Amino acid sequence: MNEPDAESDRSMRIAVAFARETTKSKAGRMCRVCRDVLQVSGAGVTLMVGERTGPLCATSADVGVLEEIQFTAGEGPCRDAFTSNRGVFAPRLDDAAFARWPSFVEVARRSGVAGVFAYPLIGNGSRIGAMTLYQHVPGELTSAQHEDSVAVAEVITATVLSLQAEAKPGELGSGLDGGELYRAEIHQAAGMLSIKLGVPVADAMVRLRAHALAIDVPISKLAADIVSRRVELEDDSR
């Protein structure tokens, strides 16, 4: 098969995969398509847009935890892919990977993940996040998987930008506001902490993430506890 035919076939398979999921939630189908089309063990998508940074979707609870820990700890392949503007690949979660992302790799190993591959989501000159693929067996992706991954990342980027383009100014696109990315409790908790400590919301969000990491709980749980007033964070800067 020549190169144009291969490209056409790849595009067709991606389009068909999306079409089969059209009756389901937009956010959820993105990750299911990643897993099914790319033939990997799991997938997650994290968006990084200003203060609204966090997981959008995941194919399983275990993958959701791995996406969450990258959001909470501020480390991991998806964050490196986003900041470097290029793919970040760890076909084996060895000691070198642990030295690079200790919190992430520790949780990944416990979840049975042996390899991770992250692709930045880039469109119209803007970076909006990253797609992360998870494998239970160590080893590189095949060349076909890598090429398909680049294509899927482009489709996801276009989908997110399209959804956001339809939103009213100051609002989130349909299908994005219902995802894990925009969990109201996290931003509500940051707002409450901002008022209590007298600091900007961005600083309060950093404090929230740091405390979640320190006590080893998901930031979503800590936020829920703060909003329900089961937990109060004190100002330790004095």
Helices and strands as residue ranges (DSSP letters): H 3-20, H 26-38, E 42-49, E 52-58, H 61-73, H 77-84, E 88-90, H 95-100, H 102-110, E 115-123, E 126-135, H 143-165, G 180-182, H 184-197, H 201-214, H 219-227
